[in-house]
Amino acid sequence: MRQAGRIVAQTIGYLKEKIAPGITTGELDSWAGEFIRRQKGTPSFKGYQGFPANICVSINEELVHGIPGSRRIQEGDIISLDLGVIYKGYHADAASTVGVGDIGEEAERLLEATAGSLGAGIAQARPGNRVGDISSAIQKYVEERGFSVVQAYVGHGIGQKMHEPPAVPNYGPPGQGPLLQPGMTLAIEPMVNSGSPLTKVREDNWTVFTVDGRFSAHFEHTVAITAAEPEVLTAGD
C-alpha cells in the first residue's frame, strides 16, 4: 500500500504540473493512465462499477466522479483530481483540488478550509480514538470557516479492495463508530461546498454537482493507523 500510495502521490503531482487553460480533462486522464502504468501500477477507477476513465476530474460546482472528456480547462476554474492505484493487489486513493490562475478569494478560502479539514481529520487517526473523532474534527474545522460538509458521500476503509469497511463520514459527534486500531487503513476525504451541502447527479449517472451551482472542493489521503502517529501513505516522498 505504501508503494501504491507513492504512485498516487506522484501521479497527482505530475498532473498538477500539466494543468493549464486550454487542456482538456480527457488529456489529463490519458496522461494519468500512462503515468500510472509506467510505475507498474493499475488505475483503480478504470471499469470500477462501470466507470469509463482512469481518474475522476471534477470542475467548479462538480463535487466528485466527473468523467474526463472534451471539456477544456479555463482560467478561474478549480479542478478536483481524484485517483486510485492498485499495486500488487493493494489499493491507495487520494484527491486534491487546485485553482487555475485567479480563482477569487472565496474559492481560495474553500480550498484552504477543505485541505485544513483533512489535516484535522488525519490528526485524529490514532489508536484508541474512534471513526467519529475523525468525522467530528473535519465538520468542526469546515463549519467554523463558514462552509458546509457534504453528507451524501463519505470516506472509507481501503486495502485489497478500494472500498472496504468502515465508512468514514465527514460529520457527526466524536466518540462514535468503530475503534481505531493499528493496521487499519482509511481513505479520509472531506468534500466541502461553498454554499448548500446538497448535491445532485448529472445525466451521465456519475458526475455529482452542487444544487446551487457554487464551488465544491475535495481533498483525500489514504492513511494507516499505527501505534503512534498516523502514516499518510499518499503524501509522497
N, C-alpha and C positions, 0 to 999 in steps of 0.2 A: 504493500500500500504506500510505503514511503516513495518508492520509485514511480508508482502511478501518480502520486501527488506532485512529484518533481516535474513530470511530463505535463501535467495540467498547468502548473505554475509557469513553466517555460512557454507553453502554447499561448496562454493569456498574455504574457509579456511580449511575445512575438506579434500577436495580433494588435496590441495597443500601439506598437510602432508603425503598423500598417494603416491604422485608421486615419482617414483624411477625407475632406469633402470630395465628392465625385466617385469614391469607391463604392461598389455595390456590396450588399450583405452577402450575396452569393459568392463573391470573390473571397470574402473573409472565411466563409465556410470551406471553400476549396483549399485555401491556404492552410486552414486548421487541420483538415483531414490529411493533407500531405505531410505536414509537420509532425503530427502525432504518429503517423506510420513510420516516418524516418527514425523516430525514437523507439521503435519496436513496440509501440502501444496500439491499441484499437479504440476508436471513438465509441464511448458507451452509448451515445444517444442514437446513432445511426440504426434505424429499424426498431428501436425500442418502442413497443406498443404501436408500431407503425410510423414513428416519427421519420420524416424523409431526409433529414440532413445530419451532418456531423456535429453541429453545435446549434444552440439557440442564440438568435440575435434579436433583441427587443429594443425598440426605439421610442423615446419620449414617453407617451402615455401607455405604451406597451409594458407590461409587467414581466412576464415570463413566457417561454415557449414560442417565441417568434420564429417563424420559418424563414431562413435566408432565401433570397431570390434576386430580383432585378432592381429592388429599391436602392436608390443612391443616397448615401450619407450626405447631410448638408451641415454647413456652419450653424452652430447653435443647438444641434441635436445632442441628446445624451443617449449613449449606446450601452445596453446591458449585454455582456458576453457571458454565456453560461455553457460549460462544457464538462464532460467527464471522460475518463480514460480507464481502460482495462489493461492491466499489465500482469501477465502470468496468473490470470484468474481472479485478480483483485481490483476493485474499483476505487477511484478518487473522483471528487466532484467539487467544482468551485465556480464562482461567478464574480464579476466586477463590473461596475458601471463607470463609464468615462465620458467626459464632456468633449465636444468638438468645437474648439475656439471659444468665443464668448457665449456662455450659456446663461448668464444672468445670475443675480445674487441669490434668488430663491433656490434655483437649481443647484448652485454651489452648496448652499446650506443643506439641501436634501441629500446630496452625495456625502457630505461630511457627517450628517446625522446617521445615515444608514451604515456607513463604514464604522463609525464610532460605536453604534449599537452592536455590530458584530463583535467588535473587541470586548464590549461589556459582557456579551453572552459567553464568549470564549473564556473570559476570566473566571466564570462560574463553573467551568467544566472540570471539576475536581472530584476525586473520590470522597464519598460521604455526602455530597450535595445531591440534589435531585434534578431531573429534567426541568421541572418548574422553576428552579433557580435561574437557569439559563433564560427561560421564557420571560420571566418577570424582569430580569435585568435589561433585556432587549426592549420590552414595551416601555419601561420607565424611561430609558435613555431617549427613545424616539419621541414619546409624548411630551416630555419636558422641553423638547425643542420645537414643539408645535406641529409635528407631523403625525400621520396615522399609520398604524401597523395593519397590514393585510392579514385577515384571519382565515381566509378561504384556502390558503396554501401554507404548508409548514415544512420544516426541515425533517431529517430522517436519519435512522441508522444506515450504515453503509459498510460493505465488506465484500463478500463473494457475490453479492447482488448489489445493484445500485440503490435500491430502496429496501431497507430492512427495518424491523422494529428497533428502537421505539420511534414514534413520531416526536418531533421536537418543535412545538408551537413557538411562535414569536410573541406570545401574550399569555397572561394568566398569573395566578398567585404563586409566590415562592413556596418551596417545601412540598410541592405536589409531584406526582408522577414517579417513574422508575428511578431507583437509586443508581447513581453513577459509580462505576467500579473500574479499576484498572483493566485495560484490554478492550474496553468498549471504543468504538469509532463512530463518530457522529458527523453528519453534514449539517452544519448550523448555517441558516440562510435567511436573515431578515429581508423582507420585501416591504418597502415603505412608500407611501403615497404623499404627495404634496397636499391633496385635498381629501376627498372621501376615501375610506378604506374599501369601498365596494368595487367589484370588478365584474366584467363580462368576458365572454369568449367569442372571438370572431367566427365568421362562417367557415373558416378553414378547420374548425374544431380543435385548434391548438392555441393560437395566439390569445393571451389574456391581456386585457386593457382596462384602464380606469373608467368608471362610468361617467365621470365629469370631465374627462379629457385632459386632466392635469398630469404632470410628470410623475413617474414612478422610478424607484431605484432598487437595485438588487445586489447584495454582496453575500458571498458564501465561501466558507472554508471547510475542508474535511479535517476533523480534529480527533486525536487519540487521547483518551483518558489514561494518564499514567499514575504512578504512585505519588507524584509530586505535581509539577507544572503541566498544564495541557500542552500537547505537542501538535502544532499546526502542520499537517502533512502537505498542504498545498501552498505554503508560504514561499516556497522557492529557496534557493541557496543564498 
